[in-house]
Amino acid sequence: MDTTKQQQITGLVFGAISLLLPNVSSIISRATSDTKAATGGAIAVIIISLAALILGIIGIIKSAGARKAATEAGEKKILGTVGLIVSIVGTVYAALIFIILGVCVACVLCVGAAALASA
């Protein structure tokens, strides 16, 4: 296996992980029904989504570099293209989950703090 193909596969794997990681974390957090555990689960989803966001960015960088190296070497770059697309989709998805859930958790914590302060 040549190095450009390995780079393309690496970018694809990072992209796939960035796409799947927020889904797995949200499934795990839904398993809890307790309110405190649900808040902790939401925070865990935020942290895991941030990790997925970082992995997606690494996948974009790896895939773009692999596509460039494959073009210069005259090799096929289909895996690099697929890796780039999957990494972009995974990065956008992880960013949306991170931002939306971050705002929701912040609102819940603010309401809880206000309720405690008024009591």
N, C-alpha and C positions, 0 to 999 in steps of 0.2 A: 504494500500500500504506500503510495507516495504521500509526501507531506501536505500537498494542497488538498488532497482528498480527506486527509485526517483533519485539517483545519476546517474544511467545509462541514464535516460530520460534527466536530466540536461546536461550531456555531449553531448547527441544527439542534443538538442536544441541549445547549443552553437556552435556546428559544422554546423548545418543548417544555423544559422544566419551568420556565417563566410563565408559560401558559397554563400549566397544570397545577402549580403550587398554590395559587389563591383558591382554586376549587377544592383542593384537598383540605386546606385549613378551614374553609367555611363549612365543610361537611363535618369536620371534627368539632367545631364550635357549636354547631346546631344540636349536638348530642346532649348538651346540658340544658336543663330546664330551670335551674336556680338562677336568680337575678344576679347575684354577685359572680357566679361562675360564668354567666352569659356575658357580663361586662369584661371579665378576664378573657373569655374566648374571643370577644371582639377585638380586644387589644392584641391578642395573639395573631389574629387574622391581619391586623394592621402591620405588625412586625414581619410576618411572613410575606405579606404583599410587598413590603419594602425590599425584602430579600429577593423576591421574584422580579421586582423592578430593576434591581442591580444586575441580576443574572441576565435579564433581557437586554440591557445595555451592553453587557459583555458579549452576548450572542450577536448583537448587531455589529459590534466592532470586529469580532472574529469572522463573521460571515462576509462582511464587506472586504476585509483583508484577504480572505481566502478566494473570493471572486476575482480580486485584482491579481493575485498570484497565479490563479488558474488561467486567466486571460493572457498574462505575460508568458506562461509556460505553454500556451496553446492547448490546454486541456479543457475538458467539459467543466462547466461551472453550474450545473443544474442543482446540485446539493447546496451550493453556496447561495443560490437564488432562493431556494426553498427555505433554507436556514434564515436568510435575511427577512423574508416575509413572515415566517413564524415568530422570529424574534421581535419584529416590529409589532405584530398583533399582541404577543405576550406582554410586551412593555406597555403598550397602551392600555390593555386590560388590567394589568397590575397597578398602573397609575390611577385608573378610574376607581378600582376597589380601594386603593390606599387613600385617595382623596375623599371619596364619598363616605367610607366607613370612619375615617378620621374626623370628619365633620359631625357625623352622627354620634360618635362616642364623646366628642367634646361637648355637644349639646346636652347629652344625657348627664354628663358629669357636672355641667354648669347648673342644670335644673336641680340635680341632687344636692349640690353645694348650697344653692339658694334655699332649698327646702330645709336643710339643716340649719342654716343661718336664721331663718325666720321662726324656727321651732324653739 
